[in-house]
Amino acid sequence: MDIITSLQNERVKLTRGLQERPRTRRKYMRIAVEGARLVRDAWERGSRPDFVLYTPGDSDETLIAKMTKARVTTLAVSAEVMQHVSDTQSPQGIIGVFPLPMPPLPKNPRRVLICDALGDPGNLGGLLRSAAAAGADLAILAPGCADPYNPKALRAGMGAHFRLPVVEATWAEIAGYCEALTLYAADAEGDAAYDAVNWLKPWGLIVGSEAHGLSADAANLASKQIAIPMAAATESLNAMVAASIILFEAARQGRSNEHTG
C-alpha cells in the first residue's frame, strides 16, 4: 500500500486549503468533510467525493472498502499528514473532498429559516441541523452570517448541508423571495408567544445573533416579533436553542394537523 507522507502533495495542500480558507472553497466549489459519519452521510445522499484521504487503522475500514469498490479515489496518508489537514485536535482518520452541496431549491417554500448575521459557525451549523430535522424547506443566510461551509459549521450541521438547501442573499432578495410568507422574528422582547402562532400557514423565521440581536433590516421585514415565555429573572436562551424550540413547535403543529386532518 502506498502511503502519502508529503505535506506538499497537491491533494494534501488542496484539502488543507479547503479547511482553512473560504476563498479556496469558493474557487474550487469544494468542501472538506471530516469524520466517517459525515463522509458516509454525504456519500449516501448522492454526493460523490473527488477523493478521500484516510489513515490506515484509524479510519472506518468498511466505509473505505465500500468507497474503493465504488471507484471512489481513496488515498492512504500518514498520521502526520492527517494531522496537518484535519481541523480538529484529534483527527478521525478520514476526510473527503466533496462538491459544494447544492440541494435543489424549492419553487414555493412554505417553511423558511432566515439567519440574520449569525457569525458563529458552530451555532450556524447547529441551527441548520435543527432546521433540517424540523422539516424546513430552505435556509437563507442574510449578510453577516458565517461561512456555512466552515469546518465547524459542517461538523455542527451533521449532514444538514446535504439535505437542506442553503443560500446566501441580500435583504432585498430575501424580501422578494419571501413575499408570500408571513415573516416572524425571534426576539426575547417579542410581543407574541411562539406557540400562539399558526405555523400551518407559510412562514419564515428570522433568527438574529445573540450579541447584536435583530438587525434593522430584519426588524423592518418581520411582520411580528415572537418570544419564548420564560420564568422571571431567567437569562434569555441562546439563538440556536431558541430557534430550535420555535422550529419544532412549527413541526409539531404540522404533525398534529396531519393526524386530525
C-alpha positions in Angstrom: 0.0 0.0 0.0 1.4 3.4 -1.0 1.0 6.0 1.8 1.2 9.7 1.1 3.7 11.3 3.6 4.5 14.6 1.9 2.7 17.7 3.1 3.5 19.2 -0.4 1.3 16.6 -2.2 -1.2 18.6 -4.3 -4.3 16.8 -2.8 -3.0 17.4 0.7 -2.5 21.1 0.0 -5.9 21.4 -1.5 -7.6 19.7 1.4 -5.8 21.9 3.9 -6.8 25.0 1.9 -10.4 23.9 1.9 -10.3 23.5 5.6 -8.8 26.9 6.2 -9.9 29.4 3.6 -13.4 30.4 2.3 -11.9 31.7 -0.9 -10.5 28.3 -1.7 -13.9 26.7 -1.1 -15.5 29.2 -3.4 -12.8 29.0 -6.1 -13.0 25.2 -6.4 -16.6 24.8 -5.3 -15.5 22.1 -3.0 -15.6 21.4 0.7 -13.6 19.1 3.1 -15.8 16.8 5.0 -14.2 15.2 8.1 -15.1 12.1 10.0 -16.6 8.8 9.0 -20.2 9.7 9.9 -20.3 12.9 7.8 -18.4 11.4 4.9 -20.8 8.4 4.8 -23.8 10.6 5.1 -22.7 12.9 2.2 -21.9 9.9 0.0 -25.1 8.0 0.8 -27.1 11.1 -0.1 -25.6 11.0 -3.6 -22.6 13.3 -3.4 -19.6 11.7 -4.9 -16.2 12.8 -3.4 -13.3 13.8 -5.7 -11.1 11.9 -3.4 -10.9 10.6 0.2 -7.8 10.8 2.5 -7.6 8.2 5.3 -5.2 6.9 7.8 -4.9 3.1 7.8 -6.0 1.7 11.1 -7.5 5.0 12.3 -10.5 5.2 9.9 -13.7 3.2 9.1 -12.1 0.4 7.1 -15.6 -0.9 6.0 -16.5 2.5 4.6 -13.2 2.9 2.8 -13.6 -0.6 1.3 -17.1 0.3 0.0 -16.0 3.6 -1.5 -12.9 2.0 -3.1 -15.2 -0.7 -4.6 -17.4 2.1 -5.9 -14.4 3.5 -7.7 -14.0 6.5 -5.4 -10.4 7.6 -5.2 -9.2 6.7 -1.7 -5.7 7.7 -0.7 -3.9 6.4 2.4 -1.9 9.1 4.3 0.4 9.1 7.2 -0.7 10.2 10.7 1.3 13.4 10.2 -0.4 14.3 7.0 -3.8 13.6 8.6 -3.0 15.9 11.5 -1.9 18.5 9.0 -5.1 18.5 7.0 -7.5 18.0 10.0 -9.4 20.8 11.6 -9.6 19.1 14.9 -7.1 18.3 17.7 -7.9 14.6 17.4 -8.3 13.6 13.8 -10.9 11.0 13.0 -8.8 9.4 10.3 -10.8 10.3 7.2 -11.5 13.4 5.2 -13.4 13.6 1.9 -13.3 16.4 -0.6 -16.8 16.8 -2.0 -18.5 19.2 -4.4 -20.2 22.1 -2.7 -23.6 20.8 -1.6 -26.4 22.1 -3.8 -29.8 20.5 -2.9 -32.5 21.7 -5.3 -34.2 25.0 -4.3 -37.9 24.7 -3.6 -40.1 26.7 -6.0 -42.7 27.6 -3.5 -41.2 27.2 0.0 -43.6 27.1 3.0 -41.1 26.8 5.8 -38.0 29.0 5.6 -35.3 29.8 8.2 -33.6 33.2 7.7 -30.4 33.7 9.6 -29.6 37.3 10.4 -25.8 38.0 11.0 -25.2 34.7 12.8 -21.4 35.0 12.9 -20.5 31.9 14.9 -20.1 28.9 12.5 -20.8 26.3 15.2 -24.1 27.9 16.1 -25.0 28.4 12.4 -24.3 24.7 11.7 -26.3 23.6 14.7 -29.2 25.8 13.6 -29.1 24.3 10.1 -29.2 20.9 11.7 -32.3 21.8 13.7 -34.0 23.3 10.6 -33.4 20.2 8.6 -34.7 18.0 11.4 -37.8 20.1 11.8 -38.7 19.9 8.1 -37.7 23.4 6.9 -37.7 23.7 3.1 -34.9 26.3 2.9 -32.3 28.2 4.9 -31.4 31.8 3.8 -28.3 33.4 5.1 -28.5 37.2 5.2 -25.4 39.4 5.2 -23.1 39.0 8.2 -23.5 35.2 8.6 -20.6 32.9 9.0 -19.5 30.8 6.0 -21.9 27.8 6.1 -19.1 25.6 4.8 -16.7 26.4 7.5 -15.5 23.1 9.0 -17.1 23.9 12.4 -20.4 24.6 10.7 -20.2 21.4 8.7 -19.5 19.4 11.9 -22.3 21.1 13.8 -24.6 20.6 10.9 -24.2 16.8 11.0 -25.1 16.3 7.3 -27.8 19.0 7.2 -25.9 20.8 4.4 -26.7 17.8 2.1 -30.4 17.7 3.0 -31.4 21.4 3.4 -30.9 24.0 0.6 -28.8 26.8 1.9 -28.5 30.1 0.0 -26.9 33.5 0.8 -28.9 36.6 -0.1 -29.3 40.3 0.4 -32.2 41.6 2.4 -33.8 42.9 -0.8 -33.6 39.5 -2.3 -35.0 37.9 0.8 -37.9 40.3 0.8 -38.7 39.4 -2.8 -38.3 35.6 -2.4 -40.4 35.5 0.8 -43.1 37.8 -0.3 -45.8 35.1 0.0 -44.7 34.2 3.5 -45.6 35.6 6.9 -42.2 36.5 8.5 -41.7 36.2 12.2 -38.6 37.4 14.1 -37.4 35.6 17.2 -36.8 38.2 19.9 -36.6 37.9 23.7 -38.7 41.1 23.8 -41.3 39.9 21.3 -44.9 40.7 21.9 -46.4 37.3 20.9 -45.7 33.9 22.3 -44.1 31.5 19.8 -46.7 28.7 20.5 -49.6 31.1 19.8 -48.6 31.5 16.2 -50.4 29.5 13.5 -47.5 27.7 11.9 -49.7 25.9 9.4 -49.6 28.9 7.1 -46.4 29.5 5.0 -43.8 31.2 7.2 -40.3 32.5 7.5 -38.5 32.6 10.8 -35.8 35.2 11.2 -33.1 34.5 13.8 -30.6 37.2 14.9 -27.3 36.9 16.7 -27.1 36.7 20.4 -24.5 39.6 20.6 -26.4 42.1 18.5 -30.0 41.0 18.3 -32.0 41.6 15.2 -30.6 43.9 12.6 -32.7 46.9 11.4 -33.3 45.2 8.1 -34.6 42.1 9.8 -36.9 44.0 12.2 -38.3 46.1 9.4 -39.1 43.0 7.3 -40.7 40.9 10.0 -44.5 41.0 10.4 -44.3 40.2 14.0 -41.7 39.6 16.7 -42.2 36.4 18.8 -40.7 35.3 22.1 -40.5 32.1 24.2 -42.2 32.8 27.6 -39.7 32.1 30.4 -39.7 32.2 34.2 -38.9 35.6 35.8 -35.2 36.6 36.3 -34.0 34.0 33.8 -31.4 34.7 31.2 -32.7 34.5 27.6 -31.9 31.4 25.6 -29.1 31.5 23.1 -30.1 31.9 19.4 -29.7 28.3 18.4 -31.7 26.9 21.3 -34.5 29.5 21.0 -34.8 29.0 17.2 -34.8 25.2 17.6 -37.7 25.4 20.1 -39.7 27.5 17.6 -38.8 25.3 14.6 -40.0 22.2 16.4 -43.2 23.9 17.6 -43.9 24.6 13.9 -43.2 20.9 13.1 -45.4 19.8 16.0 -48.4 21.8 14.7 -47.8 20.3 11.2 -47.9 16.8 12.6 -51.0 17.5 14.7 -52.8 18.8 11.6 -51.9 15.7 9.6 -53.3 13.5 12.4 -56.5 15.4 12.7 -57.0 16.3 9.1 
